[in-house]
Amino acid sequence: MGNDTGRKGNGNIVMPGFDRRQFLGAAGAAAVTPFILSSKSASAAGWPERAITTVVMYGAGGGTDTVLRTITAEMVKTTGWEINVINKPGAVGGIATKFMLGKPADGYWWLGAANYNKFVRVMGHSDSVAWDDWQYFQGGNSLAAWSVKPDSPYQTVEDVIEDARKNPGKISISTSGTGGVWHELAAIVSEAAGINLKFVPYKGGKPATLAGLQGEVDIAGGGVHEHIEHVRAGNLRMLQQTGATDLEVEGVGTLRSIGDAIPSLKPLLPLGGIYNLALKRDTPVGILKQIAVAWEKAFHSDAWNAVAKQKFFQTDIRTGEAADRRAAQVECLTADTFTRVQEQIGKPVRGTKELGLPNPNEFDAWWPPKGYKPRMA
């Protein structure tokens, strides 16, 4: 088996081991498997001969859409490939996943994913296994946020916690979909605070943010990147973000880390989303390797660095077995987390045992699972 090594842009070699912080953290050590295109892998030498379609599993304007459109545009610049991007939101990625499973493994159909599509099996939308059915490419991470309208009675996240303890289930918060990443992270925060919130699902991060702007919910749940421009414009106030430290924003001031209000969460921070690309696993290896090279190059581009700085994204590249391992890790944690907060999810979920996964603390001993074979060794 290949190992789960990683290398950052400065050339430092890291060996990411397992702990709960690594499961949850949005800023773990960047990992990438190096690829050398040889004549043996050139069976896809004539590819692509036509346009490629990227199917983004969330709505237009959200974090996943923003990242995938930025990165595919950079891939077009460096390769000359024609890449079209479309959106198929719904069922926290389940609709796009089902659509993509019906497409051929010819390299012309890419799944624009988030969080290794870890929610679809846990929520029962699909039986597709990430490290068996797909080859993932990880590129970047984000941070979660809670924001309110300027005239909200909640001046701090402590105000929310105090009111929620007095009135369980009264305060509403938008999410990008039941069982999605912002739902999961809001559930983790609320569980740590000992409160119950009313989760209101929307089809993606952008409509979830708009729900807060329009007063449909008390709190807009989502990502820092989805809220920051509204915060800069004075249309939202950010009560907390899930970075390990406070964020300083010019013209706005300090955006507080949730660790200030809930110290028990500090060891788990940062928390956030993960941005991925996925192809069906039986796509020719030569094609997968070409995509891996272009993918990594795009995440070192000036365009990505500019977006990352503006939106508070973080670069974290993982391909090959490193991506397979990460896919299994994050699904394992989600299955465990959602089982513990079943009431807050409001829908049946599949636990680790049902999915054939270990308990999170047993992951290192479990990986790689029996029968696993790295696709791009």
C-alpha positions as a Markdown table, in Angstrom:
| # | Residue | x | y | z |
|---|---|---|---|---|
| 1 | Met | 0.0 | 0.0 | 0.0 |
| 2 | Gly | 1.1 | 3.6 | -0.5 |
| 3 | Asn | 1.4 | 5.7 | 2.6 |
| 4 | Asp | -0.6 | 8.7 | 3.6 |
| 5 | Thr | 2.2 | 11.2 | 3.4 |
| 6 | Gly | 1.7 | 14.9 | 2.6 |
| 7 | Arg | 3.8 | 17.8 | 1.4 |
| 8 | Lys | 3.1 | 21.4 | 1.7 |
| 9 | Gly | 4.1 | 24.0 | -0.9 |
| 10 | Asn | 7.3 | 24.7 | 1.1 |
| 11 | Gly | 8.5 | 21.1 | 0.7 |
| 12 | Asn | 8.0 | 20.0 | 4.3 |
| 13 | Ile | 7.1 | 16.4 | 4.6 |
| 14 | Val | 4.4 | 15.5 | 7.2 |
| 15 | Met | 2.8 | 12.2 | 8.3 |
| 16 | Pro | -0.8 | 13.0 | 9.3 |
| 17 | Gly | -1.9 | 10.6 | 12.0 |
| 18 | Phe | -5.4 | 10.2 | 13.3 |
| 19 | Asp | -6.9 | 12.2 | 16.2 |
| 20 | Arg | -10.3 | 13.8 | 16.6 |
| 21 | Arg | -8.9 | 17.2 | 15.7 |
| 22 | Gln | -7.7 | 15.9 | 12.4 |
| 23 | Phe | -11.1 | 14.5 | 11.6 |
| 24 | Leu | -12.7 | 17.8 | 12.3 |
| 25 | Gly | -10.0 | 20.2 | 11.4 |
| 26 | Ala | -10.2 | 22.3 | 8.3 |
| 27 | Ala | -6.5 | 23.1 | 8.3 |
| 28 | Gly | -4.7 | 19.8 | 8.6 |
| 29 | Ala | -1.4 | 19.1 | 7.0 |
| 30 | Ala | -1.6 | 19.5 | 3.2 |
| 31 | Ala | -1.2 | 16.1 | 1.6 |
| 32 | Val | -0.7 | 15.2 | -2.0 |
| 33 | Thr | 0.6 | 12.1 | -3.8 |
| 34 | Pro | 3.2 | 13.1 | -6.5 |
| 35 | Phe | 2.6 | 11.9 | -10.0 |
| 36 | Ile | 4.9 | 11.3 | -12.9 |
| 37 | Leu | 3.2 | 10.8 | -16.3 |
| 38 | Ser | 5.0 | 7.9 | -18.0 |
| 39 | Ser | 4.4 | 6.2 | -21.3 |
| 40 | Lys | 2.7 | 3.4 | -19.4 |
| 41 | Ser | 0.1 | 5.9 | -18.1 |
| 42 | Ala | -0.4 | 7.5 | -21.5 |
| 43 | Ser | -3.3 | 5.2 | -22.5 |
| 44 | Ala | -5.4 | 8.4 | -22.3 |
| 45 | Ala | -2.9 | 10.4 | -24.4 |
| 46 | Gly | -5.7 | 11.5 | -26.8 |
| 47 | Trp | -7.9 | 12.7 | -23.9 |
| 48 | Pro | -9.8 | 15.1 | -23.8 |
| 49 | Glu | -11.2 | 15.3 | -27.3 |
| 50 | Arg | -14.3 | 17.2 | -26.2 |
| 51 | Ala | -15.7 | 19.3 | -23.4 |
| 52 | Ile | -15.6 | 18.1 | -19.8 |
| 53 | Thr | -18.7 | 18.7 | -17.6 |
| 54 | Thr | -18.3 | 19.4 | -13.8 |
| 55 | Val | -21.5 | 18.7 | -11.9 |
| 56 | Val | -21.5 | 20.7 | -8.6 |
| 57 | Met | -23.5 | 19.1 | -5.9 |
| 58 | Tyr | -24.6 | 22.4 | -4.3 |
| 59 | Gly | -26.3 | 25.5 | -5.6 |
| 60 | Ala | -24.7 | 28.4 | -7.6 |
| 61 | Gly | -23.0 | 31.1 | -5.5 |
| 62 | Gly | -22.2 | 28.9 | -2.5 |
| 63 | Gly | -18.7 | 28.0 | -1.3 |
| 64 | Thr | -18.4 | 24.7 | -3.2 |
| 65 | Asp | -19.6 | 26.4 | -6.4 |
| 66 | Thr | -17.2 | 29.3 | -5.9 |
| 67 | Val | -14.2 | 27.1 | -5.3 |
| 68 | Leu | -14.9 | 24.7 | -8.2 |
| 69 | Arg | -15.5 | 27.4 | -10.7 |
| 70 | Thr | -12.3 | 29.2 | -9.7 |
| 71 | Ile | -10.2 | 26.1 | -9.8 |
| 72 | Thr | -11.6 | 24.7 | -13.1 |
| 73 | Ala | -11.1 | 28.1 | -14.7 |
| 74 | Glu | -7.4 | 27.9 | -13.7 |
| 75 | Met | -7.2 | 24.3 | -15.0 |
| 76 | Val | -8.6 | 25.6 | -18.4 |
| 77 | Lys | -5.8 | 28.2 | -18.5 |
| 78 | Thr | -3.0 | 25.8 | -17.9 |
| 79 | Thr | -4.2 | 22.8 | -19.9 |
| 80 | Gly | -6.4 | 24.3 | -22.7 |
| 81 | Trp | -9.2 | 21.9 | -21.8 |
| 82 | Glu | -12.8 | 22.9 | -22.2 |
| 83 | Ile | -14.7 | 22.5 | -18.9 |
| 84 | Asn | -18.3 | 23.4 | -18.4 |
| 85 | Val | -19.8 | 23.7 | -14.9 |
| 86 | Ile | -23.4 | 23.0 | -14.0 |
| 87 | Asn | -25.2 | 22.7 | -10.6 |
| 88 | Lys | -27.4 | 19.9 | -9.4 |
| 89 | Pro | -28.2 | 20.7 | -5.7 |
| 90 | Gly | -30.3 | 18.7 | -3.3 |
| 91 | Ala | -30.2 | 15.9 | -0.8 |
| 92 | Val | -26.8 | 17.1 | 0.5 |
| 93 | Gly | -25.2 | 15.9 | -2.7 |
| 94 | Gly | -27.4 | 12.9 | -3.2 |
| 95 | Ile | -29.0 | 14.2 | -6.4 |
| 96 | Ala | -25.7 | 15.0 | -8.1 |
| 97 | Thr | -24.2 | 11.7 | -6.9 |
| 98 | Lys | -27.1 | 9.6 | -8.4 |
| 99 | Phe | -26.8 | 11.6 | -11.7 |
| 100 | Met | -23.0 | 11.0 | -11.9 |
| 101 | Leu | -23.3 | 7.3 | -11.1 |
| 102 | Gly | -25.2 | 6.9 | -14.3 |
| 103 | Lys | -22.4 | 8.5 | -16.4 |
| 104 | Pro | -19.5 | 6.7 | -18.1 |
| 105 | Ala | -16.1 | 6.5 | -16.5 |
| 106 | Asp | -14.4 | 8.2 | -19.4 |
| 107 | Gly | -13.0 | 11.3 | -17.8 |
| 108 | Tyr | -15.6 | 13.7 | -19.3 |
| 109 | Trp | -17.8 | 13.8 | -16.2 |
| 110 | Trp | -16.5 | 15.3 | -12.9 |
| 111 | Leu | -18.4 | 15.5 | -9.6 |
| 112 | Gly | -17.8 | 18.9 | -8.0 |
| 113 | Ala | -18.0 | 17.8 | -4.4 |
| 114 | Ala | -17.6 | 18.9 | -0.8 |
| 115 | Asn | -16.5 | 16.9 | 2.3 |
| 116 | Tyr | -15.8 | 13.8 | 0.2 |
| 117 | Asn | -19.6 | 13.5 | -0.2 |
| 118 | Lys | -19.6 | 12.0 | 3.2 |
| 119 | Phe | -23.2 | 12.7 | 4.0 |
| 120 | Val | -24.9 | 10.7 | 1.3 |
| 121 | Arg | -24.3 | 7.3 | 2.8 |
| 122 | Val | -24.9 | 8.5 | 6.4 |
| 123 | Met | -28.2 | 10.1 | 5.4 |
| 124 | Gly | -29.3 | 7.1 | 3.3 |
| 125 | His | -29.3 | 8.9 | 0.0 |
| 126 | Ser | -26.9 | 6.5 | -1.6 |
| 127 | Asp | -24.9 | 3.3 | -0.9 |
| 128 | Ser | -21.9 | 4.7 | -2.9 |
| 129 | Val | -18.6 | 4.2 | -1.0 |
| 130 | Ala | -16.2 | 7.0 | -1.4 |
| 131 | Trp | -12.9 | 5.1 | -1.5 |
| 132 | Asp | -14.4 | 2.2 | -3.6 |
| 133 | Asp | -16.5 | 4.0 | -6.2 |
| 134 | Trp | -14.7 | 7.4 | -6.6 |
| 135 | Gln | -11.3 | 8.9 | -6.9 |
| 136 | Tyr | -11.2 | 12.1 | -5.0 |
| 137 | Phe | -9.0 | 15.2 | -5.2 |
| 138 | Gln | -8.9 | 17.5 | -2.2 |
| 139 | Gly | -7.9 | 21.1 | -2.6 |
| 140 | Gly | -9.1 | 23.5 | 0.0 |
| 141 | Asn | -11.0 | 24.0 | 3.3 |
| 142 | Ser | -13.3 | 26.6 | 4.8 |
| 143 | Leu | -14.6 | 27.7 | 8.3 |
| 144 | Ala | -18.1 | 27.7 | 9.5 |
| 145 | Ala | -19.9 | 30.8 | 10.8 |
| 146 | Trp | -23.1 | 32.0 | 12.5 |
| 147 | Ser | -24.3 | 35.5 | 11.6 |
| 148 | Val | -27.3 | 37.7 | 12.3 |
| 149 | Lys | -29.0 | 40.8 | 10.9 |
| 150 | Pro | -27.7 | 44.1 | 12.4 |
| 151 | Asp | -30.9 | 44.7 | 14.3 |
| 152 | Ser | -30.9 | 41.2 | 15.9 |
| 153 | Pro | -31.3 | 41.1 | 19.7 |
| 154 | Tyr | -28.3 | 38.7 | 19.8 |
| 155 | Gln | -25.2 | 40.8 | 20.2 |
| 156 | Thr | -22.9 | 37.8 | 21.0 |
| 157 | Val | -23.0 | 34.1 | 20.7 |
| 158 | Glu | -23.3 | 34.0 | 24.4 |
| 159 | Asp | -26.7 | 35.7 | 24.0 |
| 160 | Val | -27.8 | 33.0 | 21.7 |
| 161 | Ile | -26.7 | 30.3 | 24.2 |
| 162 | Glu | -28.5 | 32.0 | 27.1 |
| 163 | Asp | -31.8 | 32.4 | 25.2 |
| 164 | Ala | -31.6 | 28.9 | 23.8 |
| 165 | Arg | -31.2 | 27.4 | 27.2 |
| 166 | Lys | -34.3 | 29.3 | 28.4 |
| 167 | Asn | -36.3 | 28.5 | 25.2 |
| 168 | Pro | -35.2 | 25.2 | 23.7 |
| 169 | Gly | -35.9 | 24.8 | 20.0 |
| 170 | Lys | -37.1 | 28.4 | 19.6 |
| 171 | Ile | -34.1 | 30.0 | 17.9 |
| 172 | Ser | -33.9 | 29.1 | 14.2 |
| 173 | Ile | -30.7 | 28.7 | 12.1 |
| 174 | Ser | -30.4 | 28.1 | 8.4 |
| 175 | Thr | -28.3 | 25.3 | 7.0 |
| 176 | Ser | -27.2 | 24.2 | 3.5 |
| 177 | Gly | -29.4 | 21.1 | 3.8 |
| 178 | Thr | -30.4 | 18.6 | 6.4 |
| 179 | Gly | -27.4 | 16.5 | 7.2 |
| 180 | Gly | -25.0 | 18.8 | 5.4 |
| 181 | Val | -21.7 | 20.2 | 6.6 |
| 182 | Trp | -23.2 | 23.4 | 8.1 |
| 183 | His | -25.9 | 21.4 | 9.8 |
| 184 | Glu | -23.3 | 19.0 | 11.2 |
| 185 | Leu | -21.0 | 21.8 | 12.5 |
| 186 | Ala | -24.0 | 23.7 | 13.9 |
| 187 | Ala | -25.0 | 20.5 | 15.7 |
| 188 | Ile | -21.5 | 20.0 | 17.1 |
| 189 | Val | -21.4 | 23.6 | 18.4 |
| 190 | Ser | -24.9 | 23.5 | 19.9 |
| 191 | Glu | -24.2 | 20.1 | 21.5 |
| 192 | Ala | -21.1 | 21.5 | 23.1 |
| 193 | Ala | -23.1 | 24.5 | 24.3 |
| 194 | Gly | -25.9 | 22.3 | 25.7 |
| 195 | Ile | -28.6 | 23.9 | 23.6 |
| 196 | Asn | -31.2 | 22.9 | 21.1 |
| 197 | Leu | -31.8 | 25.0 | 17.9 |
| 198 | Lys | -34.4 | 24.8 | 15.2 |
| 199 | Phe | -32.5 | 23.8 | 12.0 |
| 200 | Val | -34.0 | 25.1 | 8.8 |
| 201 | Pro | -32.6 | 23.4 | 5.6 |
| 202 | Tyr | -32.0 | 25.2 | 2.3 |
| 203 | Lys | -30.5 | 24.0 | -1.0 |
| 204 | Gly | -27.0 | 25.3 | -0.6 |
| 205 | Gly | -25.0 | 27.9 | 1.3 |
| 206 | Lys | -26.1 | 30.9 | -0.7 |
| 207 | Pro | -29.9 | 30.5 | 0.0 |
| 208 | Ala | -29.1 | 29.7 | 3.6 |
| 209 | Thr | -27.2 | 33.0 | 3.8 |
| 210 | Leu | -30.1 | 34.8 | 2.1 |
| 211 | Ala | -32.5 | 33.3 | 4.6 |
| 212 | Gly | -30.6 | 35.2 | 7.3 |
| 213 | Leu | -30.4 | 38.4 | 5.4 |
| 214 | Gln | -34.2 | 38.3 | 4.7 |
| 215 | Gly | -35.1 | 37.5 | 8.3 |
| 216 | Glu | -36.5 | 34.0 | 7.5 |
| 217 | Val | -34.4 | 32.6 | 10.3 |
| 218 | Asp | -32.9 | 34.1 | 13.5 |
| 219 | Ile | -29.3 | 33.0 | 12.5 |
| 220 | Ala | -27.7 | 32.5 | 9.2 |
| 221 | Gly | -25.7 | 29.3 | 9.3 |
| 222 | Gly | -23.0 | 28.7 | 6.7 |
| 223 | Gly | -19.4 | 29.5 | 6.0 |
| 224 | Val | -17.2 | 32.5 | 6.7 |
| 225 | His | -16.7 | 32.8 | 3.0 |
| 226 | Glu | -20.5 | 32.9 | 2.4 |
| 227 | His | -21.0 | 35.6 | 5.0 |
| 228 | Ile | -17.9 | 37.8 | 4.8 |
| 229 | Glu | -19.0 | 40.2 | 2.1 |
| 230 | His | -22.3 | 40.8 | 3.8 |
| 231 | Val | -20.5 | 41.4 | 7.0 |
| 232 | Arg | -18.1 | 43.9 | 5.3 |
| 233 | Ala | -21.2 | 45.7 | 3.8 |
| 234 | Gly | -22.9 | 45.9 | 7.2 |
| 235 | Asn | -25.8 | 43.6 | 6.3 |
| 236 | Leu | -24.8 | 40.9 | 8.7 |
| 237 | Arg | -23.0 | 40.6 | 12.1 |
| 238 | Met | -20.9 | 37.5 | 12.6 |
| 239 | Leu | -21.4 | 36.1 | 16.1 |
| 240 | Gln | -18.8 | 33.3 | 15.8 |
| 241 | Gln | -16.6 | 31.5 | 13.4 |
| 242 | Thr | -15.0 | 28.1 | 13.8 |
| 243 | Gly | -11.3 | 29.0 | 13.3 |
| 244 | Ala | -8.8 | 28.2 | 16.0 |
| 245 | Thr | -8.2 | 31.9 | 16.6 |
| 246 | Asp | -10.0 | 35.2 | 16.1 |
| 247 | Leu | -10.0 | 36.6 | 12.6 |
| 248 | Glu | -9.1 | 40.3 | 12.0 |
| 249 | Val | -11.0 | 41.9 | 9.1 |
| 250 | Glu | -10.0 | 45.3 | 7.8 |
| 251 | Gly | -12.9 | 47.7 | 8.2 |
| 252 | Val | -14.9 | 45.2 | 10.3 |
| 253 | Gly | -12.8 | 44.3 | 13.3 |
| 254 | Thr | -12.5 | 41.0 | 15.1 |
| 255 | Leu | -14.5 | 38.0 | 14.2 |
| 256 | Arg | -14.6 | 35.8 | 17.3 |
| 257 | Ser | -13.6 | 32.2 | 17.5 |
| 258 | Ile | -16.3 | 29.9 | 19.0 |
| 259 | Gly | -13.5 | 28.8 | 21.3 |
| 260 | Asp | -13.9 | 32.0 | 23.2 |
| 261 | Ala | -17.5 | 31.2 | 24.2 |
| 262 | Ile | -17.1 | 27.4 | 24.5 |
| 263 | Pro | -13.6 | 26.5 | 25.7 |
| 264 | Ser | -14.4 | 22.8 | 25.4 |
| 265 | Leu | -14.3 | 23.1 | 21.6 |
| 266 | Lys | -10.8 | 24.6 | 21.5 |
| 267 | Pro | -9.1 | 21.3 | 21.1 |
| 268 | Leu | -11.3 | 20.5 | 18.0 |
| 269 | Leu | -10.8 | 23.7 | 16.2 |
| 270 | Pro | -10.6 | 24.6 | 13.3 |
| 271 | Leu | -13.9 | 23.2 | 12.0 |
| 272 | Gly | -15.0 | 23.6 | 8.4 |
| 273 | Gly | -15.8 | 22.3 | 5.0 |
| 274 | Ile | -13.6 | 20.4 | 2.5 |
| 275 | Tyr | -13.6 | 21.1 | -1.2 |
| 276 | Asn | -13.2 | 18.2 | -3.6 |
| 277 | Leu | -13.3 | 17.0 | -7.2 |
| 278 | Ala | -14.3 | 13.3 | -7.8 |
| 279 | Leu | -14.3 | 11.0 | -10.8 |
| 280 | Lys | -15.6 | 7.5 | -11.0 |
| 281 | Arg | -12.9 | 5.2 | -9.7 |
| 282 | Asp | -12.6 | 3.1 | -12.9 |
| 283 | Thr | -11.7 | 6.1 | -15.0 |
| 284 | Pro | -8.4 | 5.3 | -16.8 |
| 285 | Val | -5.4 | 6.0 | -14.5 |
| 286 | Gly | -3.7 | 8.1 | -17.2 |
| 287 | Ile | -6.6 | 10.5 | -17.1 |
| 288 | Leu | -6.7 | 10.6 | -13.3 |
| 289 | Lys | -3.0 | 11.5 | -13.2 |
| 290 | Gln | -3.4 | 14.3 | -15.7 |
| 291 | Ile | -6.2 | 15.7 | -13.6 |
| 292 | Ala | -4.2 | 15.4 | -10.4 |
| 293 | Val | -1.3 | 17.5 | -11.9 |
| 294 | Ala | -3.7 | 20.2 | -13.2 |
| 295 | Trp | -5.6 | 20.2 | -10.0 |
| 296 | Glu | -2.6 | 20.8 | -7.8 |
| 297 | Lys | -1.2 | 23.5 | -10.1 |
| 298 | Ala | -4.5 | 25.4 | -9.9 |
| 299 | Phe | -4.4 | 25.5 | -6.1 |
| 300 | His | -1.0 | 27.2 | -6.4 |
| 301 | Ser | -2.3 | 29.9 | -8.7 |
| 302 | Asp | -2.5 | 33.6 | -8.0 |
| 303 | Ala | -6.2 | 33.5 | -8.7 |
| 304 | Trp | -6.8 | 30.8 | -6.0 |
| 305 | Asn | -4.6 | 32.6 | -3.5 |
| 306 | Ala | -6.5 | 35.8 | -4.1 |
| 307 | Val | -9.9 | 34.1 | -3.5 |
| 308 | Ala | -8.5 | 32.3 | -0.5 |
| 309 | Lys | -7.3 | 35.5 | 1.1 |
| 310 | Gln | -10.6 | 37.3 | 0.5 |
| 311 | Lys | -12.8 | 34.4 | 1.6 |
| 312 | Phe | -10.6 | 32.9 | 4.4 |
| 313 | Phe | -10.2 | 29.6 | 2.5 |
| 314 | Gln | -7.2 | 27.4 | 3.3 |
| 315 | Thr | -5.2 | 25.3 | 0.9 |
| 316 | Asp | -5.0 | 21.6 | 1.7 |
| 317 | Ile | -4.2 | 19.3 | -1.2 |
| 318 | Arg | -4.7 | 15.5 | -1.0 |
| 319 | Thr | -4.8 | 13.0 | -3.9 |
| 320 | Gly | -4.3 | 9.3 | -4.4 |
| 321 | Glu | -4.4 | 7.2 | -1.2 |
| 322 | Ala | -4.2 | 10.3 | 1.0 |
| 323 | Ala | -7.5 | 11.4 | -0.4 |
| 324 | Asp | -9.0 | 7.9 | 0.0 |
| 325 | Arg | -7.9 | 7.7 | 3.6 |
| 326 | Arg | -9.3 | 11.2 | 4.3 |
| 327 | Ala | -12.7 | 10.2 | 2.7 |
| 328 | Ala | -13.0 | 7.3 | 5.1 |
| 329 | Gln | -12.0 | 9.4 | 8.1 |
| 330 | Val | -14.5 | 12.1 | 7.6 |
| 331 | Glu | -17.4 | 9.7 | 6.9 |
| 332 | Cys | -16.5 | 7.8 | 10.0 |
| 333 | Leu | -16.7 | 10.9 | 12.1 |
| 334 | Thr | -19.9 | 12.1 | 10.6 |
| 335 | Ala | -21.6 | 8.8 | 11.2 |
| 336 | Asp | -20.5 | 8.9 | 14.8 |
| 337 | Thr | -21.5 | 12.5 | 15.3 |
| 338 | Phe | -24.9 | 12.3 | 13.7 |
| 339 | Thr | -25.7 | 9.2 | 15.7 |
| 340 | Arg | -25.0 | 11.2 | 18.9 |
| 341 | Val | -27.1 | 14.2 | 17.8 |
| 342 | Gln | -30.0 | 12.1 | 16.2 |
| 343 | Glu | -32.7 | 14.4 | 17.6 |
| 344 | Gln | -31.1 | 17.5 | 16.1 |
| 345 | Ile | -30.8 | 15.8 | 12.7 |
| 346 | Gly | -34.5 | 15.0 | 12.7 |
| 347 | Lys | -34.1 | 12.2 | 10.2 |
| 348 | Pro | -32.8 | 8.6 | 10.3 |
| 349 | Val | -29.0 | 8.3 | 10.0 |
| 350 | Arg | -26.7 | 5.3 | 9.5 |
| 351 | Gly | -24.1 | 4.8 | 12.2 |
| 352 | Thr | -20.6 | 3.5 | 11.9 |
| 353 | Lys | -21.5 | -0.1 | 12.5 |
| 354 | Glu | -24.2 | -0.1 | 9.8 |
| 355 | Leu | -21.8 | 1.4 | 7.3 |
| 356 | Gly | -19.0 | -1.0 | 8.2 |
| 357 | Leu | -16.8 | 1.7 | 9.7 |
| 358 | Pro | -14.8 | 1.7 | 12.9 |
| 359 | Asn | -15.3 | 4.0 | 15.9 |
| 360 | Pro | -13.3 | 7.1 | 15.3 |
| 361 | Asn | -10.7 | 6.2 | 17.9 |
| 362 | Glu | -10.1 | 2.9 | 16.1 |
| 363 | Phe | -9.6 | 4.3 | 12.7 |
| 364 | Asp | -5.8 | 4.0 | 12.5 |
| 365 | Ala | -5.9 | 0.3 | 13.2 |
| 366 | Trp | -8.7 | -0.2 | 10.7 |
| 367 | Trp | -7.2 | 1.7 | 7.7 |
| 368 | Pro | -6.8 | 0.4 | 5.0 |
| 369 | Pro | -9.9 | -1.8 | 5.0 |
| 370 | Lys | -9.8 | -5.3 | 3.8 |
| 371 | Gly | -9.7 | -5.4 | 0.0 |
| 372 | Tyr | -8.7 | -1.8 | -0.4 |
| 373 | Lys | -6.4 | -1.0 | -3.4 |
| 374 | Pro | -5.1 | 2.5 | -4.1 |
| 375 | Arg | -6.1 | 3.5 | -7.6 |
| 376 | Met | -3.2 | 5.9 | -8.4 |
| 377 | Ala | -0.3 | 4.1 | -6.7 |
